[in-house]
Amino acid sequence: MINVKDQIKEIQSYYSPKIIAEVNNEYVKIAKIKGEKVPWHTHENEDELFYILKGALIMEIEHQQPFTMQEGDLFVVPKGVNHKVSSKKECTILLIESKTTLHTGNIITEITKSINKQKK
């Protein structure tokens, strides 16, 4: 059994997803977001599920109006869709992603974390 609230308390930095479980070929991750450091990126072969645990997340999808997700909201970014997320205040999210999903797609920035680093 995993207590998600306890796992969230262990997160030391923003934009650093932490893998907390595995389901079939998917990782369940949690992360804290604050600010605008996540770059525009695409996951060519994988959908990405966002669930807001606490706070508000601004979701931007290319060629669409940005929208704000609130606590309890869930959204799936389909594969191949260019997107980015940000928040004005601290936001805690739960992600479900295929094990092959790269944190920031093929875009490498200061916040990009390898799968091995997400497991720690």
N, C-alpha and C positions, 0 to 999 in steps of 0.2 A: 504494500500500500504506500502511496505517495501523498503527502500533504502539500498541496500546491502553495498554500499560504506560507508554509515553512520554506519551501524552495524559493519563493519570491524574496524572502528576507535575506537569502544568501547572495542574491545578485548584487555585485559590487559596482558595475558600471553600465551606462546606457549603451544601447545598440549592440549588446553582446548576448545573443540568444544562448539559452542553456537547455540542452536536451534533458528532459525529465522522464521520458518513457519512449518505448517503441511499440508500434502496433503494425503487424505484418511488415510491409515495406515502407512504413511511414515513421517519422519522428514526431513526437509531441514536444514542443519547445515553449519556453516562456522568455520574455524579454521586457526590459523597460526602455521606453523611448522618451526623449525630451529634446526638442529642437528639430533641426532640419538637416541632419548629416546623412540620412539615407539617400543615395543617389537614384536617379531614374534608372530602372533596370527591368529586365525581362527574364523569365524562366521559360525557355523555349519548349521544354518537354513536360513541365510539371505545373499543376494547379497549386495555389497557395491559400490556405485557410487562415483567416484572422478572426480571433474572438477577443473582445475587449473585456478584461477582468476588472480594470480600474482606470478611471480617467477618460480622456477623449483623444481620438486619433484622427488626423486629417488624412484621408485617402485620396490620392490623385491618380487618375487613370488618363492616359494620353487621349486627347481629343474629346474629353468629357469634363463636365463641371466637377471640381473637387467636392467632396462631401465629408461630413464629420460623423464618425462612429462613436457611440457612447457605450458606457458599461452595459454589458449584456448583448451588444450587437455582434453579428457574425457576418462575414463577407468572404467570398471566394474569388480570388483573382485568377481568371482562367489562364492556362498556359499560353505563352506567346504575347501576352498583353503587357505593354510598357507601363510601369507604375512606380510610385514612390509614396512613402508615408512620413508624417511628421506630427509633432504635437507642441502645443504652446506650453503646457505644464506636463509633469510626469504622467506617463500612461503605461500601464502594464498590460501586456498582450499575451495570448496563448496562440501558438501557431501549430498547424499540422501540415507537414511537408513530406514529400517523398524523400527517401534517403539520398537521392541523387541531386536534390535541390541545393544550389549554391546560394549562400547567404545574400549576396548582392548581385546575383546573376553572374554575367561575365565581366562586370565592372569591379575593379579592385580599388578600394579606398582605404583610408586609415581605420575604418570601422569593420572592414571585412574580416570574418573569423572562419577558420577552417572547421570542418566537422570535428576533428580531434579537440580543438579548443572549445567547441560548444559542448563536448561531453564532460569537460572538467567542472 
